[in-house]
Each structure stands twice: as C-alpha cells, then as structure tokens.
Amino acid sequence: MTVRVMLLSPALTDDGRQARFGGNAPLDSAAVRRVQAAATAVPTAARVLTGPSVRCTGTAAALGLDAATTPELADCDWGRWEGRRLADLGAAEPEAISAWLSDPDAAPHGGESVAALGARIRGWLDGLGEPEAGGPVLAVVEAAVVRAAVVHGLGLPAHAFWRIDVAPLTLTELSGRAGRWNLRCGQPL
C-alpha cells in the first residue's frame, strides 16, 4: 500500500531565532500572521497529526487544523540541554557538542541520541503502511523529526541527519511504503 506523508515544519519562534535546544516558546504575533497567511496552501489529508511541542501545536492551531497530538512525533529529548542555547553549550561543553555532532549514538545531554530519535521515527513512519491507516497524512513536526524521517526514508547513514536543513513552514513529503520511499522536500507554504 502506498502512503503519502506530508511533514510540515512549524513556524519560527524566539527559541529558534536564539538556536535553543527544544524550548517551549509559543508563537509570537508575527509568527501567527505568517502561519495564517500560509493556511490556504496547506494540502488536505485524511489524518492530521502534530508533535506535542508548543511550536507544533501552535502552528497547527494557527493553520486551523484539527490535529491529533501524537507523542511519537515529539522533538528529540534534549535532556539537560533543553532550552539552552547552542552557542552557550559550545563554549561550556565543546567536547560534548563535538561528540553529539559527530556520533549519532552519542547523547552527552542525557536525553535521546540522533540514532534513538531515528529509530523512533522509523517505527512511526513504517507503521503508516498498515492497511487501516488509509489516505494521506499531514503532520506538523519539529525539524529534527523531519530530518530523521528523511534519513530513514532515503536509507541514508545516520550521520547525514546534520546535513539536512529544514526551514520553518516548509513541507517535506515522503511517499511510498516501508522499505521504499520517495522524497519531495522544502516546499514553502
């Protein structure tokens, strides 16, 4: 069974502008206006899901989507780095940042490694081929989730995760089924 999965990255928030890990900043009024202006470009889907972050649920709400919050689509668990700025951690923990950026199995923050995030998203994505799933899926998810899905979908090595840029309010589409996916990426809304 062919499955169409459309992954929509959330609007940029203050956390993103400051390059914070995770964070829980809500959409500001400018972000809400950008999201609402893009609402007519959002494709229809049989199922609409969202990751549990404030950024994702806020983007889905501003788009007027009736989305089911899906824990499997959560951002990477950043452990003790949650809410901290990359620049600050780079100065305070350069070896830990280096290990995290070079080894997909590393989790110096005590949270989830890139490989563990990839395994979680692989399980979710491959589960979408179930016959009862039916129809296209639209999911508002964090950039890390989009990257993990692309890495799995294309069968890339885990270290390719950091080589994929995901801009805010862009659509990345995977179509196919477990074991064989096609990619259409970076469509702006």
C-alpha positions as CSV (number, residue, x, y, z in Angstrom):
1,M,0.0,0.0,0.0
2,T,1.4,3.4,-1.0
3,V,1.4,6.0,1.8
4,R,1.8,9.8,1.4
5,V,3.2,11.5,4.4
6,M,3.5,15.3,4.4
7,L,5.7,16.7,7.2
8,L,5.2,20.4,7.9
9,S,7.8,22.2,10.0
10,P,6.4,24.7,12.5
11,A,6.8,28.4,12.5
12,L,9.9,30.0,13.8
13,T,9.7,31.1,17.4
14,D,12.1,33.0,19.7
15,D,13.7,29.7,20.7
16,G,14.6,29.0,17.0
17,R,15.9,32.5,16.5
18,Q,18.2,32.0,19.5
19,A,19.2,28.5,18.5
20,R,17.9,26.9,21.6
21,F,17.6,23.2,22.1
22,G,13.9,22.4,22.2
23,G,12.4,25.2,24.2
24,N,8.8,25.9,24.7
25,A,8.3,29.4,23.4
26,P,4.9,30.0,21.9
27,L,4.3,31.6,18.5
28,D,4.5,35.4,18.7
29,S,2.0,37.5,16.8
30,A,4.3,37.9,13.8
31,A,4.6,34.1,13.5
32,V,0.9,33.6,13.9
33,R,0.3,36.1,11.0
34,R,2.8,34.2,8.8
35,V,1.2,30.9,9.6
36,Q,-2.3,32.2,8.9
37,A,-1.2,33.7,5.6
38,A,0.0,30.2,4.6
39,A,-3.1,28.4,5.6
40,T,-4.6,28.2,2.2
41,A,-1.5,26.4,0.8
42,V,-1.8,23.5,3.3
43,P,-2.7,20.3,1.5
44,T,-5.7,18.3,2.7
45,A,-5.1,15.0,4.4
46,A,-7.1,12.0,5.7
47,R,-5.3,12.3,9.0
48,V,-3.8,15.4,10.6
49,L,-1.3,15.0,13.4
50,T,1.0,17.2,15.4
51,G,4.0,16.8,17.6
52,P,3.4,17.8,21.2
53,S,5.6,20.9,21.4
54,V,4.1,24.3,21.8
55,R,5.6,25.3,18.5
56,C,3.9,22.4,16.6
57,T,0.5,22.6,18.3
58,G,0.5,26.4,18.0
59,T,1.3,26.2,14.3
60,A,-1.4,23.6,13.7
61,A,-3.9,25.8,15.6
62,A,-3.0,28.9,13.7
63,L,-3.5,26.9,10.4
64,G,-7.0,26.0,11.6
65,L,-6.1,22.3,11.6
66,D,-7.9,19.8,13.9
67,A,-4.8,17.8,14.6
68,A,-4.3,14.9,17.0
69,T,-1.3,15.3,19.2
70,T,1.0,12.3,18.7
71,P,3.7,11.6,21.3
72,E,5.8,9.5,18.9
73,L,6.3,12.7,16.8
74,A,7.9,14.6,19.7
75,D,11.1,16.5,19.2
76,C,14.3,14.9,20.2
77,D,14.6,14.6,24.0
78,W,17.4,17.1,24.6
79,G,17.9,16.1,28.3
80,R,19.7,18.7,30.3
81,W,20.3,20.8,27.2
82,E,16.6,21.5,26.9
83,G,16.1,25.3,26.5
84,R,19.8,26.1,26.4
85,R,21.4,28.0,23.5
86,L,23.8,26.1,21.2
87,A,26.4,28.9,21.4
88,D,26.4,28.8,25.3
89,L,26.8,25.0,25.2
90,G,29.5,25.2,22.6
91,A,31.5,27.5,24.9
92,A,30.8,25.5,28.1
93,E,30.9,21.9,26.7
94,P,32.8,21.9,23.4
95,E,33.7,18.2,23.7
96,A,30.1,17.2,24.4
97,I,28.8,19.3,21.4
98,S,31.5,17.8,19.2
99,A,30.6,14.3,20.2
100,W,26.9,14.9,19.7
101,L,27.5,16.4,16.2
102,S,29.9,13.6,15.1
103,D,28.5,10.4,16.6
104,P,24.8,9.6,16.0
105,D,24.8,7.3,19.1
106,A,26.1,10.0,21.4
107,A,23.8,11.5,24.0
108,P,26.0,13.6,26.2
109,H,23.0,15.7,27.3
110,G,21.4,12.6,28.9
111,G,18.5,12.6,26.5
112,E,17.9,10.9,23.2
113,S,20.6,10.3,20.6
114,V,20.1,11.1,17.0
115,A,20.1,7.3,16.4
116,A,17.4,6.8,19.0
117,L,15.3,9.6,17.5
118,G,15.8,8.0,14.1
119,A,14.6,4.6,15.4
120,R,11.5,6.2,17.0
121,I,10.6,8.0,13.8
122,R,11.4,4.9,11.6
123,G,8.9,2.9,13.7
124,W,6.2,5.5,13.3
125,L,6.8,6.0,9.6
126,D,6.9,2.3,8.8
127,G,3.8,1.8,10.8
128,L,1.9,4.1,8.5
129,G,1.8,1.4,5.8
130,E,-0.8,-0.5,7.9
131,P,-3.9,-1.1,5.8
132,E,-6.2,0.6,8.4
133,A,-4.1,3.8,8.1
134,G,-5.6,4.9,4.7
135,G,-5.1,8.2,3.0
136,P,-2.6,11.0,3.1
137,V,-1.1,12.0,6.5
138,L,-0.2,15.6,7.3
139,A,1.9,16.0,10.4
140,V,3.2,19.3,12.0
141,V,6.6,18.3,13.4
142,E,9.8,19.7,14.6
143,A,12.8,20.0,12.2
144,A,14.6,17.1,13.9
145,V,11.7,14.8,13.2
146,V,11.6,15.9,9.5
147,R,15.4,15.2,9.3
148,A,15.0,11.8,11.0
149,A,12.2,10.8,8.6
150,V,14.2,11.9,5.5
151,V,17.3,9.9,6.7
152,H,15.2,6.8,7.2
153,G,13.1,7.3,4.0
154,L,16.1,7.6,1.8
155,G,18.2,5.0,3.6
156,L,20.9,7.5,4.5
157,P,23.5,6.9,7.1
158,A,22.5,8.4,10.5
159,H,25.3,11.0,10.4
160,A,23.5,12.6,7.4
161,F,21.0,13.9,9.9
162,W,23.0,17.0,10.5
163,R,23.4,17.7,6.7
164,I,19.7,18.3,6.2
165,D,18.3,21.8,6.6
166,V,14.6,22.2,7.3
167,A,13.3,25.8,7.0
168,P,10.2,26.9,9.1
169,L,6.8,26.5,7.4
170,T,8.0,24.2,4.7
171,L,6.5,20.9,3.6
172,T,8.5,17.7,3.1
173,E,6.7,14.8,1.5
174,L,7.6,11.1,1.6
175,S,5.5,8.8,-0.5
176,G,5.8,5.0,-0.8
177,R,5.9,2.4,1.9
178,A,8.2,0.8,4.4
179,G,11.5,0.0,2.7
180,R,11.0,2.3,-0.3
181,W,10.2,6.0,0.0
182,N,10.4,8.9,-2.5
183,L,11.2,12.4,-1.3
184,R,9.8,15.8,-2.2
185,C,11.3,18.4,0.1
186,G,11.3,22.0,1.0
187,Q,8.1,23.2,-0.5
188,P,7.4,26.6,1.1
189,L,3.8,27.3,2.1
